[in-house]
Amino acid sequence: MKPNARLPIIGSVLCRRRLLSTLLRFIVGWLAGAAIVPEARTEEAGTLRVGVSPVFPPMVFKQGKEVAGVEIDLARGLGEKLRRKVVFVELDWEDQTEALVAGKIDIIMSSMSVTPARNSVLSFTRPYLKVGQMALVRSEDRHKHLLGLMVPLDAKVGVIKATTGEFLVQRDFPKAKRKAFSSGGDAARALMRGKVELFIADSTLVWYLAGTHAAEGLATAPFVLSEELLAWGVRRGNDDLLAAANEFIAGATKDGSLTKTFQRWMAIE
């Protein structure tokens, strides 16, 4: 029976060896995994995912199958400064903030107005352009608005969903019937057909639509309804990107490249 008395000791030695072997495999595997983490992070850091809603010409829109406009040019400039490949992620406007918070995009560059509500969930860069809300109307109705925007109680007012224009109509003309469109082009066509009385949106979009549809009888109402600042939205806590974007805007403002980008797409001095 004495030989058998040593079995527990042998078994204990085998257990220790197995434990050491398992631990060694774990350490080797962990080190191997740790070795590839920096590579993955480097690859991720090499891409700048830019959220765009291409329904706001001349700021961001589609030319054929490609996105174009002020924001696209600026995004490429920012990517070049950061030495990061720019990937444009097309999203519905109302999905932009959620995608940013969820980490699906890195920055929103899509004619976004600075508002307290948005500022509560994301970080804004320094503003790069001052705009306002304006009304697009039929040319024959322009005289109706010389002394102020006249909106009958039962009027149908076109907006783009979840934009500052919709918020303004909801606040200032609560009894008007809001009709949401997916793009300014759709709203302009509805206005020409008499489906809505007017369309309220950013002045950049309204100026663009009034210019491109002047021959079809569209014009701007003769005043601005509000003044707002456009900026880019960055996820809270992404301080490096926020600082880099601010530095890019400051540099582009100082060297005049920001103004040149605006002049490429808009008739400004």
N, C-alpha and C positions, 0 to 999 in steps of 0.2 A: 504494500500500500504506500510505501514511501515514495516510489517514483511518481505515483499519482498525485502526491502532495505537491509536486513541483508544477503541475499543470496550470494552476492558477497564475503562477509566476510567469510561465511561458506565455500564457494567454495575455497577461498584462503587458508583457514586452511587445507582443504582436499588436495589441491595441494602441500602445504608445507609438509604435512604428507607423501604423496606419494613420494615426492622428497627425504625426509629423508629416507624413506623405501628403495627406489631405491639406494640411496647413500650408505646405510648400507649394502645392498646386494652386491654392487660393492666392498666395502672395504673388506667384509668377503671373497668374491670370490677371490679378488686380493691377500689377505693374504694367502688363501689356495693355490693359484697358486704359490705364492712366496715360500711357504713351501716345494713344491716338486721340485723346481729348483735345489737346492743343490744336491738332490738325483740323478737327471738326470745327472748332471754334474759329480758327483762322479762315476756313472756307466760308462759314456763316458771316464773319466780319467782312469778308471781301465782297459782299453783296449788299446793296442798298435797295430795299423793297419800298417802292413809292406807290402809295394808294392814290388812284386818280378816278374821277368820274367824268368821262369825256363828253359832257353835255353843256359845258360852259364856254363856248367860243367868245372871244379869242383866247381865253386863258387856258383851256384844255378841251380838246374836241378831236373828232376823227377826220382825217384826210384819207379817204379810201379806207384801207384796213389799219392804217397807222395812226397813233396818237400824235397830236401836234399842239402847238400853242405856247404861250408864255411860260406856263408851268413846266412843260416838257423841256424847253430850252434851259430853264433854271435848274431843273432836276439833274440834267446832264452836266451842267456846270458844277453843281454841288458834288456829284459823283466823281468828277475829275479831280476836284480839290481833295476829296477824301481818299482817292485812289481805290474806289469801290465800284464794281459793276452795277449799273442801275437796271433794275427790273421793275417795269411798270405793272402794277396789279390793278386791273379794272374792277371797280366795285360800284354798286348802286350807291347814290349819295348817302342814303339813310343808314347804310351798313359800314360807312367809313370808320366812325369812332369805335364801334364794337370790334372791328377788325384790328384797329390799332391797339386797343386795350388787351385783346386776346393774343397779341404778338404775331399776328399774321402779316402785318406790314410794319415798317419802321417809321414812316413819316407820311403825313397827309399833305399833298401838294395839289390842291384842287379848288382854288378860289374860295378858301374858307375865311369867313368873317370871324373876328374875335368877339366872342360873347361871354358873359359870365357863366352861362350854363355849360358851355363847352370847356371853359377854363377850369371848371370844377372837376373834370375827369381827364384832362390832358394838359400838357404844357405847350404854350405857344412860343414860337420864335418871336423876335422883334418884327414889327410890321414892315412890309416892303411896298405896300401900295394903299392909298386911301381911295375908297369908292363910296357909293351910296346906293340906296334902293331907288329905282326909277320905274315909271310906267310906260309900257309900249301900248300904243293905241292906234286906231285907224286914223288916217290923215284927216278925214272929214270931221272927226270927233275932237281933234286937237284943240279947237277953239273953246270947247266946253270946259277945259281945264286951265284956262289962262289965269284964273284967280284962285286956283286950288284944285286938288283932285276931287272931282265930283263922282261919288260912288253911290248909286241908288241902293236902297236897302235890299232889293231882291236881285242886284246885279251879280253876274257870274264873273269872278275874278280868277284869272289863271295864275298858278304858282308852280314851282317845282317843290315836291314834297321834302319836308324837313330842312328847308333852306331859311335864311334870314327873311327872304321875301314872304314866305308863308307865315312866319311868326309876326311880321309887321301887319299883314292883312288880318290875322287873327286878333291882334291887339287893337289896331286902329279902326278896322271895319268889321267888327264881330258879327254883324248881321248879313254881311255879304256872303254869297255862296261860293266857297273856294272850290276850284276845280284843279286837281293836281295833274301835272304832266311829267313825263320822264325826261323831257329835254326842252330847251328853248325853241328849237325848230318845230316841235309838235305844237307848242303853245302859239307860235306865230301863225301856223297854218289854221289853228282853231280860231284865232282872232280874225283872220282874213275871211273865214267862212261865217263869222257872226256867232260862233259857239260860245265866246266869252266877250265881255265888254272891254277888258284890258288885261294886260299881263304884267305882273310886278316881279322884278328880279334885280340882280346887281347891275349897276350902271354899265359896266363893261359889256355884259351880255346884251343889254337893251340897246346900247349904241351899235353893237355889231349887227343885231337883227334889224334895226331901223335902217342901217346902211345897205344890207344885203337884200332887204325887201322894200326899199323905197319905191321902186317901180310898181310894186304890187299894192301900194297904198298904206304902208305902215310908217309910223313916226313916233318920236318920243314925246311924252308929255313935257311941258316946258319948265320943269323944275325937279330938284332932287328931294326925295322924301326923307332921307336920313343920311348921315355920314358914318362910315364904318372903316375899319382897318382890316386889310387882308394879311394873314400870316400863315405859317405852316404849323401843323400839329405834330407833336412828338410825345411818345409814351412817357408817362410819369416815371422818373428815376433814370431815364436815359440821358443823363446830364452831358455825356461826352458828345453825343450827336446834337443835342440842343446847342451846346457851346460852339460846335463846328458850323452848324447852320447859321447861327448868329454872326459868326466871324465871316462866313461867306457873304451874307447879305451886306454887312458893313463894308467889306472890300469891294463888292460889286457896285455899291452906292458911291463909294469914293472914286473908283476908277471910271465910272460912267457906263460900265457894261450893263448895269441894270436898266438904265434909261434906253440904251441901244436895243435891248431885248423888247422893251415895251414898244419902241418905235417900229420894230419889225412887224408887230402884229396889230398895232393900234395907231390911229392918227393923232399923236400927241406931240407937243412941242418939246 
